[in-house]
Amino acid sequence: MSLEIDDKAWRLITALQADGRASLKALAAEVGLSVPATQERLRRLQDAGVVRGVHADIDPEAVGYGVGAIIGIHAPQPGKQPLLDKLRASPEVLECHHVSGQDSYLIRVVARDLRDLERFIAGITGYGETRTSIIFSTPIERRGLARPAPT
């Protein structure tokens, strides 16, 4: 389903990204619509797949994951599906991107400590050659989407 994303839809998207727990009343005030109109807009955005979900932002360190890393892996074609199956079943994996270039996939993971990260990497090295970058800090946190500039 295709849906035009107008100014009010972008204001609703921006407000949801800023506070996914905002009430319909607060969202309606932010967007400048009635509560029923806001609820209908939100339902249409969800039905169109624009709003895929609202999620909590959890601090990994606060729940016991002291190390973050980005792992690039070059996996030959016959091993890609088994690798993806393993990654999907691994709670340490936060994201996996199929990419072009030297790597087949870039994987963002968390681990309790370096020993735990080493164990995780050892578990995937049979699928291909890995390169690991430890995340020291994140100067730009994941942020919401902004409206694209007109072309």
Sine and cosine of phi, psi and omega as CSV:
sin_phi,cos_phi,sin_psi,cos_psi,sin_omega,cos_omega
0.00,0.00,0.78,-0.62,0.02,-1.00
-0.99,-0.12,0.62,-0.78,-0.06,-1.00
-0.64,-0.77,0.75,-0.66,0.07,-1.00
-0.96,0.29,0.77,-0.64,0.01,-1.00
-0.99,-0.17,1.00,-0.09,-0.03,-1.00
-1.00,0.01,-0.11,-0.99,-0.04,-1.00
-0.85,0.52,-0.70,0.72,-0.02,-1.00
-0.92,0.40,-0.62,0.79,0.05,-1.00
-0.90,0.44,-0.66,0.75,0.02,-1.00
-0.91,0.41,-0.61,0.80,0.05,-1.00
-0.90,0.43,-0.63,0.78,0.04,-1.00
-0.91,0.40,-0.70,0.72,0.03,-1.00
-0.87,0.50,-0.72,0.70,-0.01,-1.00
-0.89,0.45,-0.69,0.73,0.00,-1.00
-0.91,0.42,-0.66,0.75,0.03,-1.00
-0.90,0.44,-0.64,0.76,0.01,-1.00
-0.92,0.39,-0.54,0.84,0.00,-1.00
-0.96,0.27,-0.59,0.80,-0.02,-1.00
-0.47,-0.88,1.00,-0.08,-0.01,-1.00
-0.92,0.39,-0.23,0.97,0.01,-1.00
-0.99,-0.15,0.09,1.00,-0.02,-1.00
-0.87,0.49,0.61,-0.79,0.03,-1.00
-0.95,0.31,0.34,-0.94,0.08,-1.00
-0.86,0.51,-0.58,0.81,0.02,-1.00
-0.88,0.47,-0.71,0.70,0.01,-1.00
-0.92,0.40,-0.66,0.75,0.03,-1.00
-0.89,0.45,-0.68,0.73,0.00,-1.00
-0.87,0.49,-0.67,0.74,0.02,-1.00
-0.90,0.44,-0.65,0.76,0.00,-1.00
-0.91,0.42,-0.62,0.78,-0.09,-1.00
-1.00,0.05,-0.43,0.90,-0.03,-1.00
1.00,0.07,0.55,0.84,0.03,-1.00
-0.80,-0.60,0.20,-0.98,0.12,-0.99
-0.95,0.30,0.29,-0.96,0.04,-1.00
-0.87,0.49,-0.73,0.69,0.02,-1.00
-0.89,0.46,-0.61,0.79,0.01,-1.00
-0.92,0.38,-0.62,0.78,0.05,-1.00
-0.91,0.42,-0.69,0.73,0.02,-1.00
-0.87,0.49,-0.67,0.75,0.03,-1.00
-0.92,0.40,-0.67,0.74,0.04,-1.00
-0.87,0.50,-0.71,0.71,-0.01,-1.00
-0.89,0.45,-0.68,0.73,0.02,-1.00
-0.87,0.49,-0.67,0.74,0.02,-1.00
-0.91,0.41,-0.62,0.78,0.05,-1.00
-0.90,0.43,-0.62,0.78,0.05,-1.00
-0.93,0.36,-0.72,0.69,-0.01,-1.00
-0.88,0.48,-0.55,0.83,0.00,-1.00
-0.99,0.15,-0.12,0.99,0.00,-1.00
0.99,0.14,0.16,0.99,0.04,-1.00
-0.95,0.30,-0.78,0.63,0.09,-1.00
-1.00,-0.08,0.95,-0.30,-0.07,-1.00
-1.00,-0.03,-0.26,0.96,-0.01,-1.00
0.25,-0.97,0.21,-0.98,0.08,-1.00
-0.82,-0.57,0.79,-0.62,-0.18,-0.98
-0.81,-0.59,0.43,-0.90,0.11,-0.99
-0.99,0.13,0.57,-0.82,0.05,-1.00
-0.98,-0.21,0.97,-0.26,-0.09,-1.00
-0.98,-0.18,0.71,-0.70,0.06,-1.00
-0.98,0.21,0.93,-0.38,-0.05,-1.00
-0.83,0.56,-0.65,0.76,-0.03,-1.00
-0.90,0.44,-0.59,0.81,-0.03,-1.00
-0.92,0.39,-0.35,0.93,0.00,-1.00
-0.93,-0.35,0.28,0.96,0.17,-0.99
0.97,-0.26,0.07,1.00,0.05,-1.00
-0.98,-0.20,0.98,-0.18,-0.08,-1.00
-1.00,0.05,-0.17,0.99,-0.06,-1.00
-0.78,-0.62,0.70,-0.71,0.14,-0.99
-0.86,-0.51,0.52,-0.86,-0.01,-1.00
-0.48,-0.88,0.40,-0.92,0.17,-0.98
-0.92,-0.39,0.82,-0.57,-0.03,-1.00
-0.89,-0.45,0.83,-0.56,0.15,-0.99
-0.99,-0.13,0.67,-0.74,0.03,-1.00
-0.70,-0.72,0.73,-0.68,0.12,-0.99
-0.98,-0.18,0.94,-0.35,-0.05,-1.00
-0.91,-0.41,0.79,-0.62,0.08,-1.00
-0.91,0.41,0.44,-0.90,-0.11,-0.99
-0.76,0.65,-0.75,0.67,-0.06,-1.00
-0.89,0.45,-0.36,0.93,-0.05,-1.00
-0.99,-0.13,-0.02,1.00,-0.10,-1.00
-0.91,0.41,-0.73,0.68,-0.04,-1.00
-0.91,0.42,-0.71,0.71,0.07,-1.00
-0.87,0.48,-0.59,0.81,0.06,-1.00
-0.90,0.44,-0.74,0.67,0.00,-1.00
-0.88,0.48,-0.62,0.78,0.05,-1.00
-0.87,0.49,-0.69,0.72,0.02,-1.00
-0.90,0.44,-0.70,0.71,-0.02,-1.00
-0.90,0.44,-0.66,0.76,0.03,-1.00
-0.88,0.48,-0.53,0.85,-0.02,-1.00
-1.00,0.05,-0.04,1.00,-0.06,-1.00
-0.99,-0.15,0.91,-0.42,-0.03,-1.00
-0.91,0.42,-0.30,0.95,0.02,-1.00
-0.94,0.33,-0.38,0.93,-0.08,-1.00
-0.99,0.15,0.89,-0.46,0.03,-1.00
-1.00,-0.06,-0.58,0.82,-0.01,-1.00
-0.49,-0.87,0.47,-0.88,0.12,-0.99
-0.60,-0.80,0.83,-0.56,-0.03,-1.00
-0.90,-0.44,0.78,-0.63,0.13,-0.99
-0.99,0.15,0.85,-0.53,-0.16,-0.99
-0.78,-0.63,0.24,-0.97,0.13,-0.99
-1.00,-0.06,0.18,-0.98,0.04,-1.00
0.99,-0.17,-0.46,-0.89,-0.11,-0.99
-0.91,0.42,-0.58,0.81,-0.05,-1.00
-0.99,-0.12,0.45,-0.89,0.16,-0.99
-0.99,0.11,-0.64,0.77,-0.06,-1.00
-0.66,-0.76,0.54,-0.84,0.22,-0.98
-0.91,-0.41,0.79,-0.62,-0.13,-0.99
-0.85,-0.53,0.80,-0.60,0.10,-0.99
-0.99,-0.17,0.82,-0.57,-0.07,-1.00
-0.77,-0.64,0.31,-0.95,0.18,-0.98
-0.82,-0.57,0.44,-0.90,0.02,-1.00
-0.56,-0.83,0.39,-0.92,0.02,-1.00
-0.90,0.43,-0.66,0.75,-0.04,-1.00
-0.35,-0.94,-0.05,-1.00,-0.03,-1.00
-0.90,0.44,-0.60,0.80,0.03,-1.00
-0.89,0.46,-0.65,0.76,0.04,-1.00
-0.91,0.42,-0.66,0.75,0.05,-1.00
-0.89,0.45,-0.69,0.73,0.03,-1.00
-0.86,0.51,-0.67,0.75,0.05,-1.00
-0.88,0.48,-0.70,0.72,0.01,-1.00
-0.88,0.48,-0.74,0.67,-0.02,-1.00
-0.88,0.48,-0.67,0.74,0.04,-1.00
-0.86,0.52,-0.52,0.86,-0.01,-1.00
-0.96,0.26,-0.26,0.97,0.00,-1.00
-0.91,-0.41,-0.13,0.99,-0.05,-1.00
-0.91,0.40,-0.35,0.94,0.07,-1.00
-0.93,0.36,-0.23,0.97,-0.01,-1.00
-1.00,-0.06,-0.26,0.97,-0.01,-1.00
0.27,-0.96,0.06,-1.00,-0.01,-1.00
-0.98,0.21,0.74,-0.68,-0.03,-1.00
-0.92,-0.39,0.42,-0.91,0.16,-0.99
-0.72,-0.70,0.77,-0.64,-0.10,-1.00
-0.86,-0.51,0.72,-0.69,0.13,-0.99
-0.88,-0.48,0.85,-0.53,0.05,-1.00
-0.98,0.22,0.68,-0.73,0.04,-1.00
-1.00,0.04,0.91,-0.41,0.06,-1.00
-0.99,0.15,-0.70,0.71,0.03,-1.00
-0.39,-0.92,0.16,-0.99,-0.01,-1.00
-0.79,-0.61,1.00,0.01,-0.06,-1.00
-0.93,0.38,-0.39,0.92,0.10,-0.99
-0.81,-0.58,0.96,-0.29,0.00,-1.00
-0.94,0.35,0.33,-0.94,0.11,-0.99
-0.83,0.55,0.72,-0.70,-0.03,-1.00
-0.77,-0.64,0.24,-0.97,-0.01,-1.00
-0.96,0.29,0.26,-0.97,0.04,-1.00
-0.97,0.26,0.63,-0.78,0.11,-0.99
-0.96,-0.27,0.38,-0.92,0.03,-1.00
-0.88,0.48,0.74,-0.67,0.02,-1.00
-0.90,0.43,0.56,-0.83,0.06,-1.00
-0.93,0.38,0.57,-0.82,0.03,-1.00
-0.89,0.46,0.56,-0.83,0.01,-1.00
-0.99,-0.12,0.00,0.00,0.00,0.00
